[in-house]
Structures are given as structure tokens and as C-alpha cells.
């Protein structure tokens, strides 16, 4: 029986397909940077997640991650705070200025999580839960797909295919270890999977060394190895009191250990903050241009002159005053404002050119 040619997988790397850059608010996976996703295995209280969020942001983390709905091997283990945990995580991310991530366990959870959280995780135990993968893809949120502990790379990529097939191209892969028989390592992180996946697929791939059992001190060399291998990011479990944590395998770093890891990685928080600010500036400029065009159209409809030298002079004066208040050279800010205003007038002319209107 003829089944026809094999379909071209959406995740496959082809000569005409560059590495996909997945934007998560101000964070980018796949652009050559090494964003760090950090947070506790589970949200245990509002105080706990707020503390971790603030510390993670201070140390240079890019995304705040924590479990809200939990699935444990034992029916008596901590199952998470559910929707209360979602709201706490959302609040902590907002206060820390970080996008948020949490695992989704069931298709019925997708909508409520997507309403509060920036990135959905499909965990290793659900890597081949195709109903869940489709639901996560249909949410429109970025989706991080973990590799199952016994999954081949091809099976892992096919799981991502289910998300991509829903029209959602914001997919990040996560290598978190393959199951072995050595109790000292538990799930063994497969560093070689990083370059192999990057050769096969255009999707960014991050690593999560936390499943390595019973050895928080091993996280640092694994994190460094992942970066050297070209990974597109790192997941680190962080808890204010790892010994008293209600969930996890004992491998959560404390806040001091996390700060030390970030220093060892050479990820200066100021550089990452500058990158985020730069991207915010671009978005703000775009918003300003759109607003100036809308105002121009309103003025034309009402017969009001477009160009207002007095208004522009006021804007420049206010900008110079703000610059002085913030310890910035007023001439520098005035030069920026002049450039913004020049481009604003040009955008207005371009938008109104069809109607023959010109700034006066």
C-alpha cells in the first residue's frame, strides 16, 4: 500500500530556515544569548515566590519559573497550590520584572495557565501526551517541551511537531537528562543532545541539569558545559531554604548558591538589563510613531495644522528637565528628542501622502 512521501517536519533545519528566535516578553531564546530560567520547583507560599523572584532578577535571571500544579510519584506528596500558585507566580513575576513559566499537566489547565503565565511547560512525563501538546500549541503562548527520560531525540522532536502543527512556532526544547541505572546521577544530562538537536532542528534548545540526583554542586559544571556546547539557555531550581522545600529532589540551589552560579557563568545582570531596555525602547518608539500618525489623521479631519513648533519646544524642554533630574546630559536627551520628532514628522508624511496632506 502506498502511503505517499514523508511530510517535511516543521521542526527540521533546512538551508532556507535559520534558528528560530522565540520571544518571551523581553527575553529571546535562540539569538546567541544564554537566558537563565530560575525559580523553585513549586510555589509554596507568596512570601517564598516573591523572595525568589526578587533574588533571581537581582542575580540576572531572565525568566521566573515555578510549579503550580504538581504531579508526584507518591499520592501523598505536595501537589502544588494550583490556581492560587498561578496568581502568586504572576504577582512575583510582575514585581520582579520577569516573564513567568510553569508546567501544564492537563489540557483543561491550559486556558487558565495561559491567562496568567507567559510560557507553558510540557514536562518529561507528558512529552508524548499528544492531546496536551496540541492544547498547549493552540494557546498561542510559547511552549517549552521537555525531553522524556527515555525518549530518543527523534521522539522529542516529533513531540514538538504537535505544538508547531497548531500554528504555534514559539517552541523551545529542553534537554533534562536520560534515565540511567546509576543512583548517583539518576537522569544523566545529555550535553551531546544540544549540538545534535541544533543540527537537526531550527528550534532553540535549553538544558535543565536539576534531575541529576543529590548533587547541587554538580549544577555549576553542567551549566558551564551546556553554555560551552552552545545551548540557548539554562533552567536552574532555586529555593530560599532547599532543605525545607516541600517539592524537588534536594537539588535546588539556595539564593547565595544561585548568585554564585550566575557569577561563574559570567552573566552580568546589567548587560541583560541593557538588552531588555534596548528592546523596550524599540517598542516604545514604534508605539509613539503609531500614536503620532493617529493624531495626524485626527488633525487633518478637523482642519488643524499638523506641525506645532510650540508643542515640540515644550516636549524638548520637558525632556531636558527630566534629563537633569535623572543625572543625564540634557544635550544628549535633546538630540534624541530631535531625532524622534524628525522621524515622527516623516512617518506622518508617509502615512498621509495618499491623501495629499502635509505637515504645515
C-alpha positions as CSV (number, residue, x, y, z in Angstrom):
1,X,0.0,0.0,0.0
2,X,1.4,3.4,-1.0
3,X,1.4,6.0,1.8
4,X,3.0,8.8,-0.1
5,X,6.1,10.8,0.7
6,X,7.1,11.6,4.2
7,X,6.0,15.0,5.3
8,X,8.6,17.7,5.8
9,X,8.7,18.3,9.5
10,X,8.2,21.9,10.7
11,X,10.9,21.5,13.2
12,X,13.5,20.4,10.7
13,X,16.5,22.5,9.9
14,X,16.8,23.3,6.2
15,X,19.1,25.5,4.3
16,X,16.5,28.2,4.0
17,X,15.5,28.1,7.7
18,X,17.5,29.9,10.3
19,X,17.4,29.2,14.0
20,X,14.0,30.4,15.3
21,X,14.2,33.2,17.8
22,X,11.5,32.7,20.4
23,X,10.5,36.0,22.1
24,X,9.1,35.8,25.6
25,X,8.3,39.4,26.5
26,X,11.8,41.0,26.6
27,X,13.7,37.7,26.6
28,X,14.9,35.9,23.4
29,X,15.8,32.3,23.0
30,X,17.9,31.3,20.0
31,X,19.7,34.6,19.4
32,X,23.0,33.5,20.7
33,X,22.4,34.6,24.3
34,X,22.1,32.3,27.3
35,X,18.9,33.3,29.2
36,X,18.6,31.7,32.6
37,X,15.2,30.4,33.8
38,X,15.2,30.2,37.6
39,X,12.8,29.5,40.4
40,X,11.6,26.9,42.9
41,X,10.4,23.5,42.0
42,X,7.0,24.6,43.3
43,X,5.3,27.7,44.6
44,X,4.8,27.1,48.3
45,X,3.8,30.5,49.6
46,X,3.5,34.1,48.4
47,X,6.5,35.1,50.5
48,X,8.6,32.3,49.1
49,X,8.0,33.0,45.4
50,X,8.3,36.8,45.9
51,X,11.7,36.3,47.6
52,X,12.9,34.0,44.9
53,X,11.7,36.3,42.2
54,X,13.5,39.4,43.6
55,X,16.7,37.4,44.1
56,X,16.5,35.8,40.7
57,X,16.1,39.2,39.0
58,X,18.9,40.7,41.0
59,X,21.3,37.9,40.0
60,X,20.5,38.3,36.3
61,X,17.9,35.6,35.6
62,X,15.6,36.2,32.6
63,X,12.5,34.2,33.4
64,X,10.9,33.2,36.7
65,X,9.7,29.6,36.8
66,X,7.9,27.5,39.4
67,X,5.5,24.6,39.6
68,X,1.9,25.4,40.4
69,X,0.0,22.2,39.6
70,X,2.3,19.2,40.5
71,X,2.2,15.6,39.6
72,X,4.3,13.4,42.0
73,X,5.1,9.7,42.2
74,X,3.5,9.5,45.6
75,X,-0.1,10.4,46.1
76,X,0.9,11.9,49.5
77,X,3.5,14.3,48.1
78,X,2.9,18.1,47.7
79,X,0.6,18.7,44.7
80,X,1.2,22.4,44.4
81,X,-1.2,25.3,45.1
82,X,-3.0,25.2,41.8
83,X,-4.7,28.4,40.8
84,X,-3.5,30.2,44.0
85,X,0.0,29.3,43.0
86,X,-0.6,30.8,39.5
87,X,-1.7,34.1,40.9
88,X,1.3,34.2,43.3
89,X,3.7,33.4,40.4
90,X,2.1,36.0,38.2
91,X,2.5,38.6,41.0
92,X,6.1,37.6,41.7
93,X,7.0,37.9,38.1
94,X,5.3,41.3,37.8
95,X,7.1,42.6,40.9
96,X,10.5,41.2,39.7
97,X,10.0,42.4,36.2
98,X,10.4,38.9,34.8
99,X,8.2,36.8,32.5
100,X,6.9,33.6,34.1
101,X,6.9,29.9,33.3
102,X,5.1,26.9,34.8
103,X,4.3,23.3,33.8
104,X,0.8,22.4,32.5
105,X,-0.3,18.9,33.3
106,X,-3.7,18.6,31.7
107,X,-5.4,20.1,28.7
108,X,-8.1,21.5,31.0
109,X,-5.4,23.6,32.7
110,X,-4.1,25.2,29.6
111,X,-6.5,28.2,29.3
112,X,-6.3,29.3,33.0
113,X,-2.5,29.0,33.0
114,X,-2.2,30.9,29.7
115,X,-4.3,33.7,31.2
116,X,-1.7,34.3,33.9
117,X,1.7,32.9,32.8
118,X,3.9,33.7,29.8
119,X,5.4,30.3,29.0
120,X,3.8,26.8,29.2
121,X,5.9,23.8,30.0
122,X,5.2,20.3,28.9
123,X,7.1,18.1,31.3
124,X,9.0,15.0,30.5
125,X,6.3,12.7,31.7
126,X,3.9,14.3,29.2
127,X,6.2,14.6,26.3
128,X,4.0,12.1,24.3
129,X,0.7,13.4,25.7
130,X,-0.4,14.5,22.2
131,X,-3.7,15.9,23.4
132,X,-1.9,18.1,25.9
133,X,0.7,19.1,23.3
134,X,-2.0,20.2,20.8
135,X,-3.8,22.2,23.5
136,X,-0.6,23.9,24.6
137,X,0.2,24.8,21.0
138,X,-3.3,26.2,20.4
139,X,-2.9,28.5,23.4
140,X,-0.7,30.8,21.4
141,X,1.8,31.0,24.3
142,X,5.4,30.0,23.9
143,X,5.8,26.3,24.8
144,X,8.8,24.6,26.3
145,X,8.9,20.9,25.6
146,X,11.0,18.7,27.9
147,X,12.6,15.6,26.6
148,X,11.3,12.5,28.3
149,X,13.7,10.5,30.4
150,X,13.6,7.5,28.0
151,X,12.9,9.4,24.7
152,X,15.1,9.5,21.7
153,X,15.9,12.8,20.0
154,X,13.6,11.9,17.1
155,X,10.7,11.2,19.5
156,X,11.4,14.5,21.3
157,X,11.3,16.5,18.0
158,X,8.1,14.8,17.0
159,X,6.5,15.9,20.3
160,X,7.5,19.5,19.4
161,X,5.9,18.9,16.0
162,X,2.5,18.6,17.6
163,X,2.8,22.1,19.0
164,X,4.1,23.5,15.7
165,X,1.3,21.9,13.8
166,X,-1.2,24.1,15.8
167,X,0.3,27.1,14.1
168,X,2.5,28.0,17.1
169,X,6.1,28.4,16.1
170,X,7.2,29.7,19.6
171,X,8.7,26.4,20.7
172,X,11.7,25.9,22.9
173,X,13.2,22.4,23.6
174,X,14.6,21.4,26.9
175,X,17.2,18.6,27.5
176,X,16.9,17.5,31.1
177,X,18.6,14.0,31.2
178,X,18.1,10.4,30.2
179,X,17.3,7.7,32.7
180,X,20.3,5.5,33.7
181,X,20.9,2.8,36.3
182,X,23.4,4.7,38.4
183,X,21.8,6.1,41.6
184,X,24.4,8.8,41.9
185,X,23.3,10.5,38.7
186,X,19.7,9.5,38.3
187,X,18.8,11.2,35.0
188,X,22.0,11.9,33.2
189,X,22.2,15.2,31.3
190,X,23.0,14.6,27.7
191,X,25.1,17.5,26.7
192,X,25.7,16.0,23.2
193,X,22.0,16.4,22.6
194,X,22.4,20.1,22.3
195,X,24.6,20.2,19.1
196,X,22.8,17.2,17.7
197,X,19.4,18.8,18.0
198,X,20.7,22.1,16.7
199,X,22.0,20.3,13.6
200,X,18.6,18.6,13.1
201,X,16.2,21.4,14.1
202,X,15.9,25.2,13.9
203,X,14.3,25.3,17.4
204,X,16.3,26.7,20.3
205,X,17.3,24.2,23.0
206,X,18.0,24.8,26.7
207,X,19.3,22.5,29.4
208,X,17.9,21.6,32.8
209,X,20.6,19.8,35.0
210,X,18.3,19.6,38.1
211,X,17.3,16.0,37.7
212,X,20.9,15.0,38.4
213,X,20.3,13.4,41.8
214,X,21.7,14.5,45.1
215,X,24.5,16.8,44.0
216,X,23.7,20.6,43.8
217,X,27.5,21.2,43.4
218,X,27.3,19.4,40.0
219,X,25.0,22.0,38.6
220,X,27.8,24.6,38.1
221,X,30.0,22.5,35.8
222,X,26.9,21.2,33.9
223,X,25.6,24.7,33.4
224,X,29.0,25.8,32.1
225,X,29.2,22.7,29.9
226,X,25.8,23.5,28.4
227,X,26.8,27.0,27.6
228,X,30.1,25.8,26.0
229,X,28.1,23.3,23.9
230,X,26.0,26.2,22.5
231,X,22.8,25.7,24.5
232,X,20.3,28.5,24.1
233,X,19.5,28.8,27.8
234,X,19.6,27.2,31.2
235,X,17.0,26.2,33.8
236,X,18.0,26.4,37.5
237,X,16.0,25.4,40.5
238,X,16.3,27.9,43.3
239,X,14.7,27.9,46.8
240,X,15.3,30.2,49.8
241,X,15.5,27.0,52.0
242,X,16.3,24.0,49.9
243,X,16.4,21.7,53.0
244,X,12.9,22.6,53.9
245,X,11.4,22.6,50.4
246,X,8.1,20.7,50.0
247,X,8.9,19.5,46.5
248,X,12.0,18.6,44.5
249,X,14.8,16.1,44.8
250,X,17.1,18.1,47.0
251,X,18.9,19.8,44.2
252,X,17.6,23.3,44.5
253,X,20.2,26.0,45.0
254,X,19.9,28.5,47.8
255,X,19.9,32.2,46.9
256,X,23.6,32.6,47.6
257,X,24.5,29.5,45.6
258,X,22.4,30.8,42.7
259,X,24.1,34.2,42.7
260,X,27.5,32.3,42.7
261,X,26.4,30.3,39.7
262,X,25.4,33.3,37.8
263,X,28.8,34.9,38.6
264,X,30.5,31.8,37.4
265,X,28.5,31.8,34.2
266,X,29.7,35.4,33.6
267,X,26.1,36.6,33.0
268,X,26.2,40.2,34.2
269,X,22.7,41.4,35.1
270,X,23.5,44.9,33.9
271,X,24.2,43.7,30.4
272,X,21.0,41.7,30.3
273,X,19.1,44.7,31.7
274,X,20.6,46.9,28.9
275,X,19.4,44.4,26.3
276,X,15.9,44.4,27.7
277,X,15.8,48.2,27.9
278,X,17.0,48.4,24.3
279,X,14.2,46.2,23.1
280,X,11.7,48.2,25.2
281,X,13.0,51.4,23.6
282,X,12.3,50.0,20.1
283,X,8.8,49.0,21.1
284,X,8.1,52.4,22.7
285,X,9.4,54.2,19.6
286,X,7.1,52.1,17.5
287,X,4.1,52.9,19.7
288,X,4.9,56.6,19.6
289,X,5.1,56.6,15.8
290,X,1.7,54.9,15.6
291,X,0.2,57.4,18.0
292,X,1.7,60.4,16.2
293,X,0.2,59.1,12.9
294,X,-3.2,58.7,14.6
295,X,-3.0,62.2,15.9
296,X,-2.1,63.5,12.4
297,X,-5.2,61.9,10.9
298,X,-7.4,63.4,13.5
299,X,-5.9,66.8,12.9
300,X,-6.4,66.5,9.1
301,X,-10.0,65.6,9.7
302,X,-10.5,68.6,11.9
303,X,-8.5,71.0,9.7
304,X,-5.9,71.6,12.4
305,X,-2.3,72.3,11.3
306,X,-0.1,69.2,11.8
307,X,3.1,70.9,12.8
308,X,3.2,72.6,16.1
309,X,6.6,74.2,16.8
310,X,5.4,75.4,20.3
311,X,4.4,71.9,21.3
312,X,7.7,70.4,20.1
313,X,9.6,73.1,22.0
314,X,7.6,72.1,25.2
315,X,8.4,68.5,24.7
316,X,12.1,69.2,24.3
317,X,12.1,71.5,27.4
318,X,10.4,68.8,29.4
319,X,12.9,66.2,28.2
320,X,15.8,68.4,29.2
321,X,14.3,68.9,32.7
322,X,13.7,65.1,33.1
323,X,17.3,64.5,32.0
324,X,18.7,66.8,34.6
325,X,16.5,65.2,37.3
326,X,17.9,61.8,36.3
327,X,21.5,62.9,36.0
328,X,21.7,62.6,32.2
329,X,23.3,65.2,29.9
330,X,20.3,67.4,28.7
331,X,22.0,67.9,25.3
332,X,22.2,64.2,24.8
333,X,18.4,63.9,25.5
334,X,17.6,66.9,23.3
335,X,19.4,65.3,20.4
336,X,17.5,62.1,20.9
337,X,14.2,64.0,21.1
338,X,15.0,65.9,17.9
339,X,15.7,62.6,16.1
340,X,12.4,61.2,17.4
341,X,10.4,64.3,16.3
342,X,12.1,64.3,12.9
343,X,11.1,60.7,12.3
344,X,7.7,61.3,13.6
345,X,7.0,64.0,11.1
346,X,8.4,61.8,8.3
347,X,6.1,59.0,9.4
348,X,3.2,61.3,9.4
349,X,4.0,62.5,5.8
350,X,4.4,58.9,4.6
351,X,1.0,57.9,6.2
352,X,-0.9,60.9,4.9
353,X,0.8,61.1,1.5
354,X,-2.1,59.2,-0.2
355,X,-4.5,61.9,0.9
356,X,-2.2,64.8,-0.1
357,X,-1.9,66.1,3.4
358,X,1.4,67.6,4.5
359,X,2.6,68.9,7.9
360,X,2.4,72.7,7.8
